[in-house]
Amino acid sequence: MNIRDARQDDAPALVPLLAELGYPAVEEAVTTLLRSVTDDGARVIVVEVDGGVRGFAVVHRMLTLHRSAPVAYLSALVVGRES
């Protein structure tokens, strides 16, 4: 198992995982959104098993009024059914 930041070439593997969350998507849109989300400061983290992406999480860093340190907001988390 390998956990790493997503790359643009992970987009094809993210499409079926997004569908499992109920968000059908096409590869071109995922490629664009992956770039937009990471350019905005979020991290998209994937888990690889046997060389294939089996899951991902999207994590945003946020500043709040009720904490003195940044907090993380998890906006998506999925592990594929086949994993």
N, C-alpha and C positions, 0 to 999 in steps of 0.2 A: 504494500500500500504506500502511495506517495501523495502527500498533500502539498499543493502549490498554488500560486496565483494563476488564474486563467490567462490564456493567450488567445489571440484572434483566431488561430487555427483550431481552437476548441469549439467554435460555434456549431459545427455539425453535430457534435456530441451533446450539446446543450439543448438542441431542438426537441428531441424526444423526452428529455427530462422536464422541460417546461410544459410539455403536453401532459405529463403525469400530474403536474400541479393544476392542470385545467386551463393552461394558457397556450393554445396552439400557436406556433410561430414558424416562420420560414427562416432559412439560414441567413439570408441577406439582412433581414431585420435584426436578428440576434447579433450579427457581426457589428452592425451600427450601434445597437443598444449597449453592447459590451464595451465598446469604445467610449460611448457617452457616459455610462455609469462610472467607469474607472477614471475618465477625465474629470469627473465631478468629485473625485476623492474617495469613492467607495472601493472596496476590494471584492473581487469575485474570486472565490477560492474553490478549486476543484479537488476531488479525490480520484486518484487513478488506482486501478487494480488490474494487474496483468496488462499494463500498457493502455488500457481504455478508461475514459472518464466515466465514473459510475455515480457521481453525485456532485452537488455544488452548493455553495452558500454565498449570499451577498451580504456584506457587512458594511455599515456606514458608521463613521465616527461622528459623534454629536457632542456639542456643548449644551449644558442645561443649567437652569437656575438652581436646581435642587442638589447638584453635586459639584464638588470643587474640582473634579477631574473629568476628562472626557468619558463618555459612555459609548457603548456599541449598540447599534440597532440592527437587528437581523431582519432583512426584508424578504429573504427567500432561503429556503432550505429544502433540499430534496435528495433522496437516495433512490436510485433506480430500482424498480421491482425485481429485476434480474440480479441484483447485487447481494 
